[in-house]
């Protein structure tokens, strides 16, 4: 994982996941769902990512 990924996960307290599903628009990741119990498991957290006009991440919001 990258330093940014560690910072985001530590900040949102997402632990114990064993599955990560990403949602994209073009090349940008716009959503990340973390589950325990594989792809059909329990959702632990959902993150939404926002971007500026240059394609830089400007905000990460925990939705669940």
Buried (B, 14 or more C-beta within 10 A) or exposed (E): EEEEEEEBBEEBEBEEBEBEEEBEEEEEBBBBBBBEEEEEEEBBBBBBBEBEEEEEEEEBEBEE
